[in-house]
């Protein structure tokens, strides 16, 4: 059984930074891409960033590019999201997810419907 467990969320002031972690277990993820999404109240879950577990190739949503960095540590089976210059509008529940690459492009992997496994989410609150 696959488990994705997020951690690192919390309350931070605007302009601050957070690093989220996603611990993955239950299978080999070598053929998977991992992604970070977020969902604010009343809004759709949106793609933020993705990383190929095998190649470490990355892709970012334009809305957050330059403020976030996705990375992974294959030895620890853990993915990270470093977020800087946080804004109140970044307040949301942040989720990690895993999708089989299977020839998919990053255009496909920005679509949450293509992800097979999800974590339970971690709350990030940015105060003004």
Helices and strands as residue ranges (DSSP letters): E 3-7, E 10-13, E 18-25, E 32-39, E 46-52, E 58-60, E 68-73, E 78-83, G 88-90, E 92-100, H 106-109, G 112-114, E 117-118, E 122-127
